[in-house]
Amino acid sequence: MEEQLDYAAVRAAAVRTAGAVRPAAVVPASEGVWYALEYLQHTGSFKARGAHNFLAAHREAGRLPAAGVTIASGGNAGLACAWAARAHGIPATVFLPGNAPRVKVDRLRGYGADVRLVGDRYAEALAACREFAAGSGALSSHAYDHPLVAAGAGTLLDEVRAALPGLDTVVVAVGGGGLFAGVATAAREHGVRVVAAEPEHCRALNAALEAGEPVDVPVASVAADSLGAPRVSADALAAARHADAVSVLVPDGAITAARKALWDEHRIVVEAGAATALAALRTAPEPLGERVAVVLCGANTDPGDL
């Protein structure tokens, strides 16, 4: 079972997830730009890839306990964990902050998860999750900071490349960095540039690059419900240090405008976190590449404010 994030781990994840996750749909958006419609994935976000790979790898190793799996998540990772647990026939106990969007809580329960609402910050939900895992023997998963989770997310890159020959740049939104770390690991194998897009006030990766190590950051953004990780993973920071990766910050106004533009121009509804990737493209002072894929990574949102 892989305990490091490299391209071999991404390829192994592709084998485990084949037939279990939906291959990425890639559609033209404008001249030189394509959208990877990962919000069409099971559970409404890319997180299904990592969750399935995590449990499948543990099943291969004979390490799936009867107590099932537990995770602390602001929503999307919890949904993916619950979905994957149901597919593997084990229970899932999901801890969320009490202010998690109702649409995500309701869907979690729809997947059969035991939902525990704790506090109003991710850190509080995480502490409760760890306590539960220690006492119950449940397998502890993580929303983004695990090589198996990141490797699963990274399977997206090769699917986009297959659909879009000549891809030179991919733009992804960054919260805790699982998607970015996995995609960047695969992209580096093929010489594809990765643009890591973060809200100005949810900048865990950008701040880690400045500090030279993962550091805690304040979280205050319209996209905080999905990109509000207070600290980026070490794997994401390592990936961001390569020359073929670049960190970009975008203001909340641009994120809101990008989300509305997706609806107005394409009738696509995504969460603000997903729109952050498009906002980076729209606010870039110069073209990001000649053949650019923007990953629209999740759509677990209330469209009422569009």
C-alpha positions in Angstrom: 0.0 0.0 0.0 1.6 3.3 -1.1 2.6 5.6 1.6 4.1 8.2 -0.7 2.7 10.4 -3.5 4.4 9.8 -6.8 3.2 9.0 -10.3 3.3 5.3 -9.6 0.8 5.9 -6.8 -1.5 7.8 -9.2 -1.3 5.0 -11.8 -2.2 2.4 -9.1 -5.1 4.6 -8.1 -6.3 4.7 -11.7 -6.5 0.9 -11.7 -8.4 0.8 -8.4 -10.9 3.4 -9.4 -11.5 2.2 -12.9 -15.2 1.5 -13.3 -16.0 2.9 -9.9 -15.7 6.6 -10.7 -16.9 8.6 -13.7 -14.3 9.5 -16.3 -13.8 13.2 -16.6 -15.9 15.0 -19.3 -13.9 17.7 -21.0 -15.7 20.3 -23.1 -14.6 23.4 -25.1 -15.4 26.7 -23.3 -13.6 29.4 -25.4 -10.6 29.8 -27.7 -7.8 27.7 -26.1 -9.8 26.9 -23.0 -11.7 23.7 -22.0 -13.6 22.9 -18.9 -13.1 19.6 -17.0 -16.6 18.9 -15.7 -15.5 17.1 -12.5 -18.6 18.3 -10.7 -20.4 15.6 -12.6 -18.5 13.0 -10.5 -20.2 10.8 -8.0 -21.2 12.8 -4.9 -20.8 16.1 -6.9 -17.1 16.6 -6.6 -13.6 15.2 -7.4 -13.4 13.8 -3.8 -15.0 10.5 -4.8 -11.7 9.5 -6.5 -9.5 9.8 -3.5 -12.1 8.3 -1.1 -12.6 5.2 -3.3 -8.8 4.8 -3.7 -8.2 5.1 0.0 -10.7 2.4 1.0 -9.8 0.1 -1.9 -6.1 0.2 -1.0 -7.0 -0.6 2.6 -9.2 -3.4 1.5 -6.4 -4.8 -0.6 -4.1 -4.7 2.5 -6.8 -6.4 4.7 -7.1 -3.2 6.8 -10.8 -2.3 6.6 -12.1 -2.7 10.2 -15.7 -3.7 11.0 -16.1 -0.3 12.7 -15.8 1.2 9.2 -14.3 4.6 8.4 -14.5 8.0 9.9 -13.6 11.5 8.6 -13.9 15.1 9.5 -15.0 17.2 6.6 -16.6 20.5 5.7 -18.8 18.5 3.3 -17.4 17.3 0.0 -14.9 14.8 1.4 -17.4 13.6 3.9 -19.9 12.9 1.0 -17.2 11.1 -0.9 -16.2 9.0 2.1 -19.8 8.1 2.8 -20.4 7.1 -0.8 -17.2 5.0 -1.0 -18.0 3.3 2.4 -21.4 2.3 1.1 -19.8 0.9 -2.0 -17.4 -1.1 0.2 -20.1 -2.3 2.5 -18.8 -0.6 5.7 -20.2 2.1 8.0 -19.1 5.7 7.8 -19.1 8.3 10.6 -18.7 11.8 9.4 -17.8 14.8 11.6 -18.6 18.3 10.4 -18.6 21.8 11.8 -22.1 22.8 12.9 -22.3 25.5 10.2 -21.8 23.1 7.3 -24.2 23.8 4.4 -27.5 22.0 5.0 -27.5 20.6 1.4 -24.3 18.7 2.3 -25.6 17.4 5.6 -28.8 16.1 4.0 -26.9 14.4 1.3 -24.5 12.7 3.8 -27.4 11.2 5.6 -28.8 10.1 2.2 -25.7 8.1 1.7 -26.3 6.4 5.1 -23.6 8.1 7.1 -23.8 8.7 10.8 -23.4 12.5 10.8 -21.9 14.3 13.9 -22.0 18.1 14.0 -19.4 19.5 16.3 -18.4 23.1 17.0 -18.2 25.7 14.3 -14.6 25.1 13.0 -13.0 22.3 11.1 -10.4 21.9 13.8 -13.1 21.0 16.3 -14.7 18.4 14.0 -11.3 16.9 13.4 -10.5 16.6 17.1 -13.8 14.8 17.7 -13.2 12.5 14.7 -9.8 11.5 16.1 -11.2 10.8 19.5 -13.9 8.6 17.9 -11.4 6.7 15.8 -9.2 6.0 18.8 -12.2 4.7 20.8 -14.0 2.8 18.2 -11.2 1.3 16.0 -12.7 3.0 12.9 -10.3 3.7 10.1 -9.4 7.4 10.1 -9.5 9.1 6.7 -8.6 12.7 5.9 -10.3 15.3 3.7 -7.1 15.9 1.8 -3.9 15.1 3.6 -3.1 11.5 2.7 -1.1 10.1 -0.2 -3.8 7.7 -1.2 -6.4 10.5 -1.2 -4.2 12.8 -3.3 -3.2 10.0 -5.7 -6.9 9.2 -6.3 -7.5 12.9 -7.1 -4.5 12.9 -9.4 -6.2 10.3 -11.7 -8.1 13.2 -13.1 -5.1 14.6 -15.0 -4.5 11.6 -17.3 -8.2 11.6 -18.2 -8.1 15.2 -19.1 -4.9 14.7 -21.2 -6.6 11.8 -23.0 -9.5 13.9 -23.9 -7.4 17.0 -24.7 -4.2 16.1 -26.6 -1.6 18.8 -26.4 -2.8 20.0 -23.0 -0.2 22.4 -21.6 -1.8 24.0 -18.6 -4.4 22.9 -16.0 -6.0 25.2 -13.5 -7.2 23.8 -10.2 -8.7 25.4 -7.0 -6.8 24.7 -3.8 -8.1 24.3 -0.3 -6.0 21.8 1.7 -4.2 20.8 -1.5 -5.3 17.2 -2.1 -6.5 17.8 -5.7 -3.6 20.1 -6.5 -1.0 17.6 -5.1 -2.3 14.7 -7.0 -2.9 16.6 -10.3 0.5 18.3 -10.1 2.2 14.9 -9.4 0.7 13.5 -12.6 1.2 16.7 -14.6 4.9 16.8 -13.8 5.3 13.4 -15.5 4.0 14.9 -18.7 5.4 18.4 -18.7 2.0 20.0 -18.0 1.9 23.3 -16.0 -0.4 23.5 -13.0 -1.9 26.8 -11.8 -3.0 26.6 -8.2 -5.8 29.0 -7.6 -6.8 30.2 -4.1 -9.0 33.0 -2.7 -7.0 35.9 -1.2 -8.2 35.1 2.3 -8.0 31.3 2.0 -4.4 31.0 1.0 -2.9 28.0 2.8 -0.7 27.0 -0.1 0.4 30.5 -1.0 1.3 31.2 2.7 3.2 27.9 3.0 5.3 28.8 -0.1 6.1 32.2 1.6 6.9 30.6 4.9 8.8 27.6 3.5 6.6 25.2 5.4 2.9 24.6 6.0 1.5 27.2 8.4 -2.0 28.0 9.8 -3.8 30.7 8.0 -7.1 32.6 8.7 -10.0 31.5 6.6 -12.5 34.2 5.4 -13.9 33.8 1.8 -17.0 33.2 -0.1 -15.4 29.9 -1.0 -14.5 28.9 2.5 -17.1 26.1 2.8 -15.0 24.0 0.4 -11.5 25.8 0.2 -11.3 26.8 3.9 -8.6 24.5 5.1 -6.4 26.3 7.6 -3.3 24.5 6.6 -2.1 22.9 3.4 -0.7 19.4 3.1 3.1 18.8 3.0 2.6 17.0 -0.3 0.9 20.0 -1.8 3.7 22.3 -0.7 6.3 19.9 -2.2 4.4 19.9 -5.5 4.1 23.7 -5.5 7.9 24.1 -5.3 8.4 22.6 -8.7 9.0 25.0 -11.7 5.9 23.7 -13.5 3.6 24.9 -10.8 2.4 28.4 -10.0 0.4 29.9 -7.1 -2.3 32.5 -7.9 -4.6 34.4 -5.5 -8.0 35.8 -6.6 -10.4 38.1 -4.8 -13.8 37.0 -3.7 -15.4 39.4 -6.2 -13.8 37.6 -9.1 -14.9 34.2 -7.7 -18.5 35.4 -7.4 -18.3 36.8 -10.9 -16.8 33.6 -12.4 -19.5 31.5 -10.7 -22.2 33.7 -12.2 -20.6 33.7 -15.6 -20.6 29.9 -15.7 -24.4 30.0 -15.1 -25.1 32.9 -17.5 -22.9 31.6 -20.3 -23.2 27.9 -20.0 -26.0 27.1 -17.5 -23.4 25.4 -15.2 -23.9 25.6 -11.5 -20.8 25.1 -9.3 -19.8 26.0 -5.8 -17.6 29.0 -5.2 -14.6 26.8 -4.6 -14.9 25.4 -8.2 -15.4 28.9 -9.6 -12.1 29.9 -8.0 -10.2 28.1 -10.8 -12.1 30.0 -13.5 -11.6 33.2 -11.6 -7.8 32.7 -11.8 -8.1 32.3 -15.6 -10.3 35.4 -16.0 -8.1 37.6 -13.9 -4.8 36.5 -15.3 -2.8 39.5 -16.7 -1.7 37.3 -19.7 -2.8 33.9 -21.2 -2.0 31.0 -18.9 -1.3 28.7 -21.9 -2.3 27.7 -25.4 -4.4 24.7 -24.4 -5.8 25.2 -20.9 -8.1 23.0 -18.9 -10.0 24.6 -16.0 -11.1 22.0 -13.5 -14.6 22.7 -12.2 -14.3 20.4 -9.2 -17.5 20.5 -7.3 -21.2 21.5 -7.4 -22.6 20.8 -3.9 -24.2 24.2 -3.6 -27.5 26.0 -3.3 -28.1 27.7 -6.7 -30.6 30.1 -5.2 -28.1 33.0 -5.0 -27.4 32.9 -8.7 
